[in-house]
């Protein structure tokens, strides 16, 4: 694997060097400083690859890694922008791209995008995110799938249960599993993980409702009968969890499913990277499928990391941004980066059969393509890909309260959800 | 040549000015950072700021939105419940510990160190360890189950009505050693003759503590209360490590809401409004206290005059 990525690296460098000569102005010396939050582990290794490729293509690479929560990155970015010293490239995602675009501080990448034909290869749901007002201001690095369901192979085999495809089948399976004395759903309660589960529930029950409610924050949709039904399903699912969900991390919940203590685990594809690193095996310890959908077909809730570019005065940095954007969008980088991070490329034209992608990742890309052609692709609310943070935060508060407090009825929850969003308008 | 007379007035002037000059930097710093930034925050809270600060006037809508959100009302209520239980609990436990140690126990130094140690541990570590202790899957409940008592139940941390008391207990554990140290120093400063006089009058030891010793060191209780109150109001990391504000929003405290609004959700104005409300909470406690001490002083002055 190491050897492959090295050859790929070399190939990319050659390709990019050729591109660079063609596109860039000869006298400027491309330079960049990228601000990101990937300071540790496989993510730091993945970003180091970007630096290597950048330097190999003749650029001068600098990075500012801010570990911990996204809010730390945002605080630094805010003070830099206020001080008139915006960084050249920042890892930002979802509606934050539009918010920063609205401040007028972002750079325009249209020239590079047109030259490389980004519009044709990037997953269509991402276009509105990367081009908030019609111009490219960000380059997507990857696509994560949020609506995965991991099933414990041991429990399914023991009880003779097939992987459930609809929520009704899911409930039936859970009743069986609970009767057998096992935990049905492994879960660690937190606002984002409760909302991750709820993303899958709403989407799986009614994708139109999901679009209206979670992508457009439509108040009537948030208050609708469909939402009440989704909350009722979530209430049922809380009953299928054990008593220890509070204060449990997602890694602990993952292990519960991998070791056969619990049957199902609903979580994004970063689970694959962690599970494989912990020594669990696909199709031996766990099976990955999409979380149940009641409307048949392939569903895909996506989450994407991206890099936003901010306006620069120094021509070296302007040139450097072009080079960085080209490298990020190159198929070679998308492959090496995503193998390391457990996600799939943001370009839909990349072949995943080579380069070390796992079966789950390959299945992820197949399902992505299928959902694009079926028109079922959506963005994740729980992972900050749809509405502004203030609406998302308001929604997540209601969802996590609902999971924690069983005295809230589904009708009340749907009303609270709509009220909380309306309050922020 | 200067007359010696002149010289001495000059130096007296300098020595008069020295205290003011030494204090001046602190006073100026306090003016800028406390008053200046409080006013700045106040203005931000009625401005148009969202992602970036924007100083144009907007109005009091941010306050209305803040009070419309359930998370904030829960957090504000928690501040008062947690604050009062934490301060009272810490004072009670601290006093009991101090009185016990005051009985000339053996190895006093060791006991004092043990009780004072929790204060040396950061809130993050305190919160994480107590989360393990309280969590049914890792702590006391698991231990009881392993010992064979399968019906044992100790899941306060996962119960939304009781989780706040988990925070209170952890907070008290953390701070009571600090209260003990200050109160013990106070107890030791009490004149032995007072105690002897009371003993001659035939009062029992508990009665002597209650009626004679503790009342004479009340200023120490005030000092400890003020320090604990500001601990309570700025509580953030303890809750984040212990419960993450959960279950649901049951143990959220205002500092968490302020941080979220300002740094995570790009709502600087609403976050500033929440910060101003924390200041108001502090004022609700401190203004009556200031009025009361002022009134006490005037009473004393009247009595002497």
Boltz contact constraints between the chains, C-beta under 6 A:
constraints:
  - contact:
      token1: [A, 71]
      token2: [B, 263]
      max_distance: 6.0
  - contact:
      token1: [A, 71]
      token2: [B, 264]
      max_distance: 6.0
  - contact:
      token1: [A, 75]
      token2: [B, 263]
      max_distance: 6.0
  - contact:
      token1: [A, 99]
      token2: [B, 51]
      max_distance: 6.0
  - contact:
      token1: [A, 244]
      token2: [B, 136]
      max_distance: 6.0
  - contact:
      token1: [A, 244]
      token2: [B, 137]
      max_distance: 6.0
  - contact:
      token1: [A, 246]
      token2: [B, 158]
      max_distance: 6.0
  - contact:
      token1: [A, 246]
      token2: [B, 246]
      max_distance: 6.0
  - contact:
      token1: [A, 246]
      token2: [B, 247]
      max_distance: 6.0
  - contact:
      token1: [A, 247]
      token2: [B, 131]
      max_distance: 6.0
  - contact:
      token1: [A, 247]
      token2: [B, 135]
      max_distance: 6.0
  - contact:
      token1: [A, 389]
      token2: [B, 265]
      max_distance: 6.0
  - contact:
      token1: [A, 389]
      token2: [B, 266]
      max_distance: 6.0
  - contact:
      token1: [A, 390]
      token2: [B, 265]
      max_distance: 6.0
  - contact:
      token1: [A, 390]
      token2: [B, 267]
      max_distance: 6.0
  - contact:
      token1: [A, 393]
      token2: [B, 265]
      max_distance: 6.0
  - contact:
      token1: [A, 397]
      token2: [B, 71]
      max_distance: 6.0
  - contact:
      token1: [A, 397]
      token2: [B, 249]
      max_distance: 6.0
  - contact:
      token1: [A, 400]
      token2: [B, 248]
      max_distance: 6.0
  - contact:
      token1: [A, 401]
      token2: [B, 248]
      max_distance: 6.0
  - contact:
      token1: [A, 401]
      token2: [B, 249]
      max_distance: 6.0
  - contact:
      token1: [A, 404]
      token2: [B, 160]
      max_distance: 6.0
  - contact:
      token1: [A, 404]
      token2: [B, 247]
      max_distance: 6.0
  - contact:
      token1: [A, 404]
      token2: [B, 248]
      max_distance: 6.0
  - contact:
      token1: [A, 405]
      token2: [B, 160]
      max_distance: 6.0
  - contact:
      token1: [A, 405]
      token2: [B, 248]
      max_distance: 6.0
  - contact:
      token1: [A, 423]
      token2: [B, 65]
      max_distance: 6.0
  - contact:
      token1: [A, 423]
      token2: [B, 68]
      max_distance: 6.0
